[in-house]
Amino acid sequence: MTDDKRVCVKCGRSDEQTPLITLSFKGGAKYICSQCLPALIHKTHLLVDQFPGIELPTNEDATSS
Ligand SMILES: [Zn+2]
């Protein structure tokens, strides 16, 4: 059994504290809360540590300040 605690991959809050959305990644389950979901969509590069090997969008705007 792997460590399968249900916590947001970004902020670490559990499903006791906030609703979590289940993600499927490389056959495993990950969880992210609704507040962090926009970061996963728009700032995917910030979550590469949580999703090793994730494919980043190539047509990214050069507006990273
Ligand atoms: Zn979160």
N, CA, C, O and the ligand as a Tripos MOL2 file, in Angstrom:
@<TRIPOS>MOLECULE
protein
  261   259    66     0     0
PROTEIN
NO_CHARGES

@<TRIPOS>ATOM
      1 N           0.8440   -1.2080    0.0000 N.3       1 MET1
      2 CA          0.0000    0.0000    0.0000 C.3       1 MET1
      3 C           0.8750    1.2530    0.0000 C.2       1 MET1
      4 O           1.8560    1.3440    0.7390 O.2       1 MET1
      5 N           0.5180    2.1690   -0.8040 N.am      2 THR2
      6 CA          1.2510    3.4210   -0.8220 C.3       2 THR2
      7 C           0.5880    4.4300    0.1120 C.2       2 THR2
      8 O          -0.5550    4.2570    0.5350 O.2       2 THR2
      9 N           1.3060    5.4460    0.4100 N.am      3 ASP3
     10 CA          0.7580    6.5160    1.2360 C.3       3 ASP3
     11 C          -0.2630    7.2860    0.4170 C.2       3 ASP3
     12 O           0.0950    8.0240   -0.5010 O.2       3 ASP3
     13 N          -1.5060    7.1180    0.7430 N.am      4 ASP4
     14 CA         -2.5680    7.6580   -0.1020 C.3       4 ASP4
     15 C          -3.4310    8.6400    0.6830 C.2       4 ASP4
     16 O          -4.6600    8.6100    0.6160 O.2       4 ASP4
     17 N          -2.7590    9.5060    1.4240 N.am      5 LYS5
     18 CA         -3.5120   10.5100    2.1640 C.3       5 LYS5
     19 C          -4.1760   11.4730    1.1840 C.2       5 LYS5
     20 O          -3.5870   11.8760    0.1810 O.2       5 LYS5
     21 N          -5.3810   11.8190    1.4930 N.am      6 ARG6
     22 CA         -6.1100   12.7190    0.6100 C.3       6 ARG6
     23 C          -5.8590   14.1550    1.0340 C.2       6 ARG6
     24 O          -6.5720   14.7190    1.8640 O.2       6 ARG6
     25 N          -4.8240   14.7250    0.4400 N.am      7 VAL7
     26 CA         -4.5120   16.1230    0.6770 C.3       7 VAL7
     27 C          -4.2470   16.7900   -0.6660 C.2       7 VAL7
     28 O          -3.8130   16.1500   -1.6240 O.2       7 VAL7
     29 N          -4.5160   18.0750   -0.7120 N.am      8 CYS8
     30 CA         -4.2510   18.8450   -1.9230 C.3       8 CYS8
     31 C          -2.7530   18.8220   -2.2300 C.2       8 CYS8
     32 O          -1.9350   19.0620   -1.3420 O.2       8 CYS8
     33 N          -2.3930   18.5330   -3.4860 N.am      9 VAL9
     34 CA         -0.9820   18.4470   -3.8450 C.3       9 VAL9
     35 C          -0.2940   19.7990   -3.7290 C.2       9 VAL9
     36 O           0.9290   19.8590   -3.6070 O.2       9 VAL9
     37 N          -1.0490   20.8700   -3.7640 N.am     10 LYS10
     38 CA         -0.4310   22.1920   -3.7550 C.3      10 LYS10
     39 C          -0.3930   22.8010   -2.3550 C.2      10 LYS10
     40 O           0.6680   23.2120   -1.8850 O.2      10 LYS10
     41 N          -1.5370   22.8600   -1.6940 N.am     11 CYS11
     42 CA         -1.5680   23.5480   -0.3960 C.3      11 CYS11
     43 C          -1.5860   22.5860    0.7730 C.2      11 CYS11
     44 O          -1.3940   23.0050    1.9140 O.2      11 CYS11
     45 N          -1.8110   21.3100    0.5190 N.am     12 GLY12
     46 CA         -1.7040   20.3170    1.5700 C.3      12 GLY12
     47 C          -2.9230   20.2010    2.4700 C.2      12 GLY12
     48 O          -2.8840   19.4800    3.4670 O.2      12 GLY12
     49 N          -3.9830   20.8860    2.1460 N.am     13 ARG13
     50 CA         -5.1850   20.7610    2.9710 C.3      13 ARG13
     51 C          -5.8740   19.4260    2.6890 C.2      13 ARG13
     52 O          -5.8200   18.8980    1.5780 O.2      13 ARG13
     53 N          -6.5070   18.9080    3.7070 N.am     14 SER14
     54 CA         -7.1490   17.6090    3.5660 C.3      14 SER14
     55 C          -8.6250   17.7820    3.2250 C.2      14 SER14
     56 O          -9.1660   18.8870    3.2500 O.2      14 SER14
     57 N          -9.2630   16.6490    2.9040 N.am     15 ASP15
     58 CA        -10.6790   16.7250    2.5840 C.3      15 ASP15
     59 C         -11.5400   16.9050    3.8330 C.2      15 ASP15
     60 O         -12.7690   16.9300    3.7570 O.2      15 ASP15
     61 N         -10.8840   17.0310    4.9740 N.am     16 GLU16
     62 CA        -11.6050   17.4440    6.1780 C.3      16 GLU16
     63 C         -11.7780   18.9570    6.1900 C.2      16 GLU16
     64 O         -12.6640   19.4910    6.8560 O.2      16 GLU16
     65 N         -10.9030   19.6440    5.4300 N.am     17 GLN17
     66 CA        -10.8720   21.1010    5.4920 C.3      17 GLN17
     67 C         -11.4660   21.7640    4.2640 C.2      17 GLN17
     68 O         -11.9910   22.8750    4.3390 O.2      17 GLN17
     69 N         -11.3820   21.0780    3.1350 N.am     18 THR18
     70 CA        -11.8390   21.6850    1.8950 C.3      18 THR18
     71 C         -12.1950   20.5800    0.9140 C.2      18 THR18
     72 O         -11.5950   19.5060    0.9640 O.2      18 THR18
     73 N         -13.1480   20.8080    0.0300 N.am     19 PRO19
     74 CA        -13.4630   19.7780   -0.9620 C.3      19 PRO19
     75 C         -12.2760   19.5470   -1.8810 C.2      19 PRO19
     76 O         -11.6610   20.4950   -2.3710 O.2      19 PRO19
     77 N         -11.9640   18.2950   -2.1060 N.am     20 LEU20
     78 CA        -10.8570   17.9440   -2.9780 C.3      20 LEU20
     79 C         -11.3810   17.2860   -4.2510 C.2      20 LEU20
     80 O         -12.3510   16.5280   -4.2380 O.2      20 LEU20
     81 N         -10.7070   17.6020   -5.3380 N.am     21 ILE21
     82 CA        -11.0100   17.0020   -6.6330 C.3      21 ILE21
     83 C          -9.9840   15.9030   -6.8820 C.2      21 ILE21
     84 O          -8.7830   16.1210   -6.7230 O.2      21 ILE21
     85 N         -10.4510   14.7420   -7.2650 N.am     22 THR22
     86 CA         -9.5460   13.6370   -7.5380 C.3      22 THR22
     87 C          -8.9760   13.7640   -8.9460 C.2      22 THR22
     88 O          -9.7110   13.9740   -9.9110 O.2      22 THR22
     89 N          -7.6610   13.6340   -9.0470 N.am     23 LEU23
     90 CA         -6.9760   13.6490  -10.3300 C.3      23 LEU23
     91 C          -6.3680   12.2790  -10.5700 C.2      23 LEU23
     92 O          -5.9080   11.6260   -9.6340 O.2      23 LEU23
     93 N          -6.3650   11.8540  -11.7910 N.am     24 SER24
     94 CA         -5.6720   10.6260  -12.1480 C.3      24 SER24
     95 C          -4.4020   10.9930  -12.8840 C.2      24 SER24
     96 O          -4.4450   11.7350  -13.8650 O.2      24 SER24
     97 N          -3.2620   10.4770  -12.4180 N.am     25 PHE25
     98 CA         -1.9830   10.8120  -13.0480 C.3      25 PHE25
     99 C          -1.0820    9.5910  -13.0210 C.2      25 PHE25
    100 O          -0.7380    9.0780  -11.9560 O.2      25 PHE25
    101 N          -0.7130    9.1400  -14.1850 N.am     26 LYS26
    102 CA          0.1720    7.9750  -14.3240 C.3      26 LYS26
    103 C          -0.3400    6.7770  -13.5270 C.2      26 LYS26
    104 O           0.4340    6.0430  -12.9130 O.2      26 LYS26
    105 N          -1.6420    6.5990  -13.5510 N.am     27 GLY27
    106 CA         -2.2410    5.4460  -12.9060 C.3      27 GLY27
    107 C          -2.4730    5.6060  -11.4210 C.2      27 GLY27
    108 O          -3.0060    4.7090  -10.7690 O.2      27 GLY27
    109 N          -2.0720    6.7520  -10.8820 N.am     28 GLY28
    110 CA         -2.2750    6.9750   -9.4540 C.3      28 GLY28
    111 C          -3.2760    8.0950   -9.2340 C.2      28 GLY28
    112 O          -3.6240    8.8300  -10.1580 O.2      28 GLY28
    113 N          -3.7240    8.2100   -8.0180 N.am     29 ALA29
    114 CA         -4.6780    9.2500   -7.6760 C.3      29 ALA29
    115 C          -3.9740   10.3890   -6.9600 C.2      29 ALA29
    116 O          -3.1700   10.1770   -6.0510 O.2      29 ALA29
    117 N          -4.2910   11.5860   -7.3870 N.am     30 LYS30
    118 CA         -3.8220   12.7910   -6.7050 C.3      30 LYS30
    119 C          -5.0510   13.6190   -6.3870 C.2      30 LYS30
    120 O          -6.1250   13.4100   -6.9490 O.2      30 LYS30
    121 N          -4.8750   14.5550   -5.4830 N.am     31 TYR31
    122 CA         -6.0040   15.3780   -5.0830 C.3      31 TYR31
    123 C          -5.6060   16.8370   -5.1120 C.2      31 TYR31
    124 O          -4.4760   17.2040   -4.7910 O.2      31 TYR31
    125 N          -6.5580   17.6570   -5.5040 N.am     32 ILE32
    126 CA         -6.3050   19.0980   -5.4920 C.3      32 ILE32
    127 C          -7.5870   19.7960   -5.0700 C.2      32 ILE32
    128 O          -8.6810   19.3470   -5.4110 O.2      32 ILE32
    129 N          -7.4630   20.8740   -4.3420 N.am     33 CYS33
    130 CA         -8.6490   21.5790   -3.8890 C.3      33 CYS33
    131 C          -9.0840   22.5810   -4.9490 C.2      33 CYS33
    132 O          -8.3340   22.9110   -5.8670 O.2      33 CYS33
    133 N         -10.2940   23.0460   -4.7990 N.am     34 SER34
    134 CA        -10.8560   23.9200   -5.8250 C.3      34 SER34
    135 C         -10.0940   25.2360   -5.9150 C.2      34 SER34
    136 O         -10.0350   25.8470   -6.9820 O.2      34 SER34
    137 N          -9.5110   25.6770   -4.8040 N.am     35 GLN35
    138 CA         -8.7720   26.9360   -4.8310 C.3      35 GLN35
    139 C          -7.4440   26.8110   -5.5650 C.2      35 GLN35
    140 O          -6.9380   27.7920   -6.1100 O.2      35 GLN35
    141 N          -6.8840   25.6140   -5.5790 N.am     36 CYS36
    142 CA         -5.6140   25.4020   -6.2590 C.3      36 CYS36
    143 C          -5.8040   24.9160   -7.6920 C.2      36 CYS36
    144 O          -4.8450   24.8900   -8.4630 O.2      36 CYS36
    145 N          -6.9970   24.5410   -8.0530 N.am     37 LEU37
    146 CA         -7.2290   24.0280   -9.3940 C.3      37 LEU37
    147 C          -6.8370   25.0210  -10.4930 C.2      37 LEU37
    148 O          -6.2350   24.6140  -11.4870 O.2      37 LEU37
    149 N          -7.1600   26.3050  -10.3440 N.am     38 PRO38
    150 CA         -6.7130   27.2560  -11.3720 C.3      38 PRO38
    151 C          -5.2010   27.2770  -11.5670 C.2      38 PRO38
    152 O          -4.7230   27.4970  -12.6800 O.2      38 PRO38
    153 N          -4.4490   27.0490  -10.4960 N.am     39 ALA39
    154 CA         -2.9920   27.0080  -10.6110 C.3      39 ALA39
    155 C          -2.5590   25.8130  -11.4380 C.2      39 ALA39
    156 O          -1.6190   25.9060  -12.2260 O.2      39 ALA39
    157 N          -3.2360   24.7020  -11.2630 N.am     40 LEU40
    158 CA         -2.9030   23.5170  -12.0470 C.3      40 LEU40
    159 C          -3.1740   23.7750  -13.5350 C.2      40 LEU40
    160 O          -2.4320   23.3120  -14.4020 O.2      40 LEU40
    161 N          -4.2280   24.5070  -13.8070 N.am     41 ILE41
    162 CA         -4.6000   24.7560  -15.1980 C.3      41 ILE41
    163 C          -3.6940   25.8130  -15.8240 C.2      41 ILE41
    164 O          -3.1950   25.6310  -16.9340 O.2      41 ILE41
    165 N          -3.4850   26.9070  -15.1130 N.am     42 HIS42
    166 CA         -2.8290   28.0610  -15.7230 C.3      42 HIS42
    167 C          -1.3480   28.1720  -15.3780 C.2      42 HIS42
    168 O          -0.5880   28.8160  -16.1010 O.2      42 HIS42
    169 N          -0.9400   27.5540  -14.2890 N.am     43 LYS43
    170 CA          0.4680   27.6260  -13.8630 C.3      43 LYS43
    171 C           0.9900   26.2200  -13.6160 C.2      43 LYS43
    172 O           1.5230   25.9030  -12.5520 O.2      43 LYS43
    173 N           0.8190   25.3970  -14.6280 N.am     44 THR44
    174 CA          1.1750   23.9850  -14.4960 C.3      44 THR44
    175 C           2.6270   23.8030  -14.0820 C.2      44 THR44
    176 O           2.9630   22.8700  -13.3530 O.2      44 THR44
    177 N           3.4930   24.7130  -14.5590 N.am     45 HIS45
    178 CA          4.9200   24.5700  -14.2720 C.3      45 HIS45
    179 C           5.2180   24.6590  -12.7750 C.2      45 HIS45
    180 O           6.2640   24.1920  -12.3250 O.2      45 HIS45
    181 N           4.3050   25.2580  -11.9990 N.am     46 LEU46
    182 CA          4.5290   25.3600  -10.5650 C.3      46 LEU46
    183 C           4.3140   24.0210   -9.8580 C.2      46 LEU46
    184 O           4.6810   23.8600   -8.6940 O.2      46 LEU46
    185 N           3.7220   23.0730  -10.5610 N.am     47 LEU47
    186 CA          3.3540   21.8140   -9.9270 C.3      47 LEU47
    187 C           4.1310   20.6300  -10.4860 C.2      47 LEU47
    188 O           3.7180   19.4820  -10.3240 O.2      47 LEU47
    189 N           5.2570   20.9060  -11.1440 N.am     48 VAL48
    190 CA          6.0320   19.8120  -11.7260 C.3      48 VAL48
    191 C           6.6010   18.8890  -10.6420 C.2      48 VAL48
    192 O           6.8190   17.7030  -10.8880 O.2      48 VAL48
    193 N           6.8380   19.4290   -9.4550 N.am     49 ASP49
    194 CA          7.3510   18.5820   -8.3730 C.3      49 ASP49
    195 C           6.2990   17.5580   -7.9340 C.2      49 ASP49
    196 O           6.6240   16.4310   -7.5610 O.2      49 ASP49
    197 N           5.0530   17.9720   -7.9880 N.am     50 GLN50
    198 CA          3.9780   17.0820   -7.5660 C.3      50 GLN50
    199 C           3.5810   16.1090   -8.6780 C.2      50 GLN50
    200 O           3.0250   15.0430   -8.4150 O.2      50 GLN50
    201 N           3.8760   16.4930   -9.9290 N.am     51 PHE51
    202 CA          3.5150   15.6490  -11.0650 C.3      51 PHE51
    203 C           4.7460   15.4070  -11.9260 C.2      51 PHE51
    204 O           4.8820   16.0040  -12.9930 O.2      51 PHE51
    205 N           5.6360   14.5430  -11.4760 N.am     52 PRO52
    206 CA          6.8780   14.3110  -12.2230 C.3      52 PRO52
    207 C           6.5890   13.8160  -13.6320 C.2      52 PRO52
    208 O           5.8660   12.8410  -13.8320 O.2      52 PRO52
    209 N           7.1720   14.5110  -14.6050 N.am     53 GLY53
    210 CA          6.9860   14.1070  -15.9890 C.3      53 GLY53
    211 C           5.7670   14.7120  -16.6440 C.2      53 GLY53
    212 O           5.4080   14.3490  -17.7640 O.2      53 GLY53
    213 N           5.1270   15.6400  -15.9430 N.am     54 ILE54
    214 CA          3.9290   16.2540  -16.5150 C.3      54 ILE54
    215 C           4.3010   17.0280  -17.7740 C.2      54 ILE54
    216 O           5.3520   17.6660  -17.8370 O.2      54 ILE54
    217 N           3.4340   16.9630  -18.7630 N.am     55 GLU55
    218 CA          3.6940   17.6650  -20.0090 C.3      55 GLU55
    219 C           3.1720   19.0910  -19.8900 C.2      55 GLU55
    220 O           1.9880   19.3230  -19.6470 O.2      55 GLU55
    221 N           4.0770   20.0280  -20.0670 N.am     56 LEU56
    222 CA          3.6900   21.4290  -19.9340 C.3      56 LEU56
    223 C           3.1780   21.9550  -21.2650 C.2      56 LEU56
    224 O           3.6400   21.5270  -22.3230 O.2      56 LEU56
    225 N           2.2400   22.8670  -21.2180 N.am     57 PRO57
    226 CA          1.7740   23.4840  -22.4540 C.3      57 PRO57
    227 C           2.8950   24.2550  -23.1330 C.2      57 PRO57
    228 O           3.6820   24.9310  -22.4700 O.2      57 PRO57
    229 N           2.9680   24.1550  -24.4560 N.am     58 THR58
    230 CA          4.0750   24.7590  -25.1860 C.3      58 THR58
    231 C           3.7530   26.1740  -25.6490 C.2      58 THR58
    232 O           4.6540   26.9860  -25.8620 O.2      58 THR58
    233 N           2.4810   26.4590  -25.8030 N.am     59 ASN59
    234 CA          2.0960   27.7880  -26.2930 C.3      59 ASN59
    235 C           1.7940   28.7200  -25.1170 C.2      59 ASN59
    236 O           0.7310   29.3350  -25.0290 O.2      59 ASN59
    237 N           2.7610   28.7910  -24.2370 N.am     60 GLU60
    238 CA          2.5740   29.5770  -23.0220 C.3      60 GLU60
    239 C           2.8580   31.0550  -23.2880 C.2      60 GLU60
    240 O           3.8150   31.3990  -23.9820 O.2      60 GLU60
    241 N           2.0470   31.8900  -22.7480 N.am     61 ASP61
    242 CA          2.2970   33.3250  -22.8700 C.3      61 ASP61
    243 C           3.5500   33.7080  -22.0930 C.2      61 ASP61
    244 O           3.8860   33.0690  -21.0960 O.2      61 ASP61
    245 N           4.2240   34.7270  -22.5370 N.am     62 ALA62
    246 CA          5.4380   35.1780  -21.8640 C.3      62 ALA62
    247 C           5.1100   36.2120  -20.8090 C.2      62 ALA62
    248 O           5.7590   37.2540  -20.7180 O.2      62 ALA62
    249 N           4.1070   35.9180  -20.0210 N.am     63 THR63
    250 CA          3.6680   36.8580  -18.9980 C.3      63 THR63
    251 C           3.8560   36.2640  -17.6260 C.2      63 THR63
    252 O           2.9320   36.2510  -16.8130 O.2      63 THR63
    253 N           5.0550   35.7710  -17.3640 N.am     64 SER64
    254 CA          5.3440   35.2120  -16.0490 C.3      64 SER64
    255 C           6.1990   36.1760  -15.2530 C.2      64 SER64
    256 O           7.4220   36.2050  -15.3900 O.2      64 SER64
    257 N           5.5570   36.9440  -14.4430 N.am     65 SER65
    258 CA          6.2910   37.9060  -13.6470 C.3      65 SER65
    259 C           6.0960   37.6110  -12.1730 C.2      65 SER65
    260 O           6.6400   38.3190  -11.3260 O.2      65 SER65
    261 ZN         -5.0590   23.4000   -2.4910 Zn       66 ZN66
@<TRIPOS>BOND
     1     1     2 1
     2     2     3 1
     3     3     4 2
     4     3     5 am
     5     5     6 1
     6     6     7 1
     7     7     8 2
     8     7     9 am
     9     9    10 1
    10    10    11 1
    11    11    12 2
    12    11    13 am
    13    13    14 1
    14    14    15 1
    15    15    16 2
    16    15    17 am
    17    17    18 1
    18    18    19 1
    19    19    20 2
    20    19    21 am
    21    21    22 1
    22    22    23 1
    23    23    24 2
    24    23    25 am
    25    25    26 1
    26    26    27 1
    27    27    28 2
    28    27    29 am
    29    29    30 1
    30    30    31 1
    31    31    32 2
    32    31    33 am
    33    33    34 1
    34    34    35 1
    35    35    36 2
    36    35    37 am
    37    37    38 1
    38    38    39 1
    39    39    40 2
    40    39    41 am
    41    41    42 1
    42    42    43 1
    43    43    44 2
    44    43    45 am
    45    45    46 1
    46    46    47 1
    47    47    48 2
    48    47    49 am
    49    49    50 1
    50    50    51 1
    51    51    52 2
    52    51    53 am
    53    53    54 1
    54    54    55 1
    55    55    56 2
    56    55    57 am
    57    57    58 1
    58    58    59 1
    59    59    60 2
    60    59    61 am
    61    61    62 1
    62    62    63 1
    63    63    64 2
    64    63    65 am
    65    65    66 1
    66    66    67 1
    67    67    68 2
    68    67    69 am
    69    69    70 1
    70    70    71 1
    71    71    72 2
    72    71    73 am
    73    73    74 1
    74    74    75 1
    75    75    76 2
    76    75    77 am
    77    77    78 1
    78    78    79 1
    79    79    80 2
    80    79    81 am
    81    81    82 1
    82    82    83 1
    83    83    84 2
    84    83    85 am
    85    85    86 1
    86    86    87 1
    87    87    88 2
    88    87    89 am
    89    89    90 1
    90    90    91 1
    91    91    92 2
    92    91    93 am
    93    93    94 1
    94    94    95 1
    95    95    96 2
    96    95    97 am
    97    97    98 1
    98    98    99 1
    99    99   100 2
   100    99   101 am
   101   101   102 1
   102   102   103 1
   103   103   104 2
   104   103   105 am
   105   105   106 1
   106   106   107 1
   107   107   108 2
   108   107   109 am
   109   109   110 1
   110   110   111 1
   111   111   112 2
   112   111   113 am
   113   113   114 1
   114   114   115 1
   115   115   116 2
   116   115   117 am
   117   117   118 1
   118   118   119 1
   119   119   120 2
   120   119   121 am
   121   121   122 1
   122   122   123 1
   123   123   124 2
   124   123   125 am
   125   125   126 1
   126   126   127 1
   127   127   128 2
   128   127   129 am
   129   129   130 1
   130   130   131 1
   131   131   132 2
   132   131   133 am
   133   133   134 1
   134   134   135 1
   135   135   136 2
   136   135   137 am
   137   137   138 1
   138   138   139 1
   139   139   140 2
   140   139   141 am
   141   141   142 1
   142   142   143 1
   143   143   144 2
   144   143   145 am
   145   145   146 1
   146   146   147 1
   147   147   148 2
   148   147   149 am
   149   149   150 1
   150   150   151 1
   151   151   152 2
   152   151   153 am
   153   153   154 1
   154   154   155 1
   155   155   156 2
   156   155   157 am
   157   157   158 1
   158   158   159 1
   159   159   160 2
   160   159   161 am
   161   161   162 1
   162   162   163 1
   163   163   164 2
   164   163   165 am
   165   165   166 1
   166   166   167 1
   167   167   168 2
   168   167   169 am
   169   169   170 1
   170   170   171 1
   171   171   172 2
   172   171   173 am
   173   173   174 1
   174   174   175 1
   175   175   176 2
   176   175   177 am
   177   177   178 1
   178   178   179 1
   179   179   180 2
   180   179   181 am
   181   181   182 1
   182   182   183 1
   183   183   184 2
   184   183   185 am
   185   185   186 1
   186   186   187 1
   187   187   188 2
   188   187   189 am
   189   189   190 1
   190   190   191 1
   191   191   192 2
   192   191   193 am
   193   193   194 1
   194   194   195 1
   195   195   196 2
   196   195   197 am
   197   197   198 1
   198   198   199 1
   199   199   200 2
   200   199   201 am
   201   201   202 1
   202   202   203 1
   203   203   204 2
   204   203   205 am
   205   205   206 1
   206   206   207 1
   207   207   208 2
   208   207   209 am
   209   209   210 1
   210   210   211 1
   211   211   212 2
   212   211   213 am
   213   213   214 1
   214   214   215 1
   215   215   216 2
   216   215   217 am
   217   217   218 1
   218   218   219 1
   219   219   220 2
   220   219   221 am
   221   221   222 1
   222   222   223 1
   223   223   224 2
   224   223   225 am
   225   225   226 1
   226   226   227 1
   227   227   228 2
   228   227   229 am
   229   229   230 1
   230   230   231 1
   231   231   232 2
   232   231   233 am
   233   233   234 1
   234   234   235 1
   235   235   236 2
   236   235   237 am
   237   237   238 1
   238   238   239 1
   239   239   240 2
   240   239   241 am
   241   241   242 1
   242   242   243 1
   243   243   244 2
   244   243   245 am
   245   245   246 1
   246   246   247 1
   247   247   248 2
   248   247   249 am
   249   249   250 1
   250   250   251 1
   251   251   252 2
   252   251   253 am
   253   253   254 1
   254   254   255 1
   255   255   256 2
   256   255   257 am
   257   257   258 1
   258   258   259 1
   259   259   260 2
@<TRIPOS>SUBSTRUCTURE
     1 MET1         2 RESIDUE 1 A MET
     2 THR2         6 RESIDUE 1 A THR
     3 ASP3        10 RESIDUE 1 A ASP
     4 ASP4        14 RESIDUE 1 A ASP
     5 LYS5        18 RESIDUE 1 A LYS
     6 ARG6        22 RESIDUE 1 A ARG
     7 VAL7        26 RESIDUE 1 A VAL
     8 CYS8        30 RESIDUE 1 A CYS
     9 VAL9        34 RESIDUE 1 A VAL
    10 LYS10       38 RESIDUE 1 A LYS
    11 CYS11       42 RESIDUE 1 A CYS
    12 GLY12       46 RESIDUE 1 A GLY
    13 ARG13       50 RESIDUE 1 A ARG
    14 SER14       54 RESIDUE 1 A SER
    15 ASP15       58 RESIDUE 1 A ASP
    16 GLU16       62 RESIDUE 1 A GLU
    17 GLN17       66 RESIDUE 1 A GLN
    18 THR18       70 RESIDUE 1 A THR
    19 PRO19       74 RESIDUE 1 A PRO
    20 LEU20       78 RESIDUE 1 A LEU
    21 ILE21       82 RESIDUE 1 A ILE
    22 THR22       86 RESIDUE 1 A THR
    23 LEU23       90 RESIDUE 1 A LEU
    24 SER24       94 RESIDUE 1 A SER
    25 PHE25       98 RESIDUE 1 A PHE
    26 LYS26      102 RESIDUE 1 A LYS
    27 GLY27      106 RESIDUE 1 A GLY
    28 GLY28      110 RESIDUE 1 A GLY
    29 ALA29      114 RESIDUE 1 A ALA
    30 LYS30      118 RESIDUE 1 A LYS
    31 TYR31      122 RESIDUE 1 A TYR
    32 ILE32      126 RESIDUE 1 A ILE
    33 CYS33      130 RESIDUE 1 A CYS
    34 SER34      134 RESIDUE 1 A SER
    35 GLN35      138 RESIDUE 1 A GLN
    36 CYS36      142 RESIDUE 1 A CYS
    37 LEU37      146 RESIDUE 1 A LEU
    38 PRO38      150 RESIDUE 1 A PRO
    39 ALA39      154 RESIDUE 1 A ALA
    40 LEU40      158 RESIDUE 1 A LEU
    41 ILE41      162 RESIDUE 1 A ILE
    42 HIS42      166 RESIDUE 1 A HIS
    43 LYS43      170 RESIDUE 1 A LYS
    44 THR44      174 RESIDUE 1 A THR
    45 HIS45      178 RESIDUE 1 A HIS
    46 LEU46      182 RESIDUE 1 A LEU
    47 LEU47      186 RESIDUE 1 A LEU
    48 VAL48      190 RESIDUE 1 A VAL
    49 ASP49      194 RESIDUE 1 A ASP
    50 GLN50      198 RESIDUE 1 A GLN
    51 PHE51      202 RESIDUE 1 A PHE
    52 PRO52      206 RESIDUE 1 A PRO
    53 GLY53      210 RESIDUE 1 A GLY
    54 ILE54      214 RESIDUE 1 A ILE
    55 GLU55      218 RESIDUE 1 A GLU
    56 LEU56      222 RESIDUE 1 A LEU
    57 PRO57      226 RESIDUE 1 A PRO
    58 THR58      230 RESIDUE 1 A THR
    59 ASN59      234 RESIDUE 1 A ASN
    60 GLU60      238 RESIDUE 1 A GLU
    61 ASP61      242 RESIDUE 1 A ASP
    62 ALA62      246 RESIDUE 1 A ALA
    63 THR63      250 RESIDUE 1 A THR
    64 SER64      254 RESIDUE 1 A SER
    65 SER65      258 RESIDUE 1 A SER
    66 ZN66       261 GROUP 0 **** ****
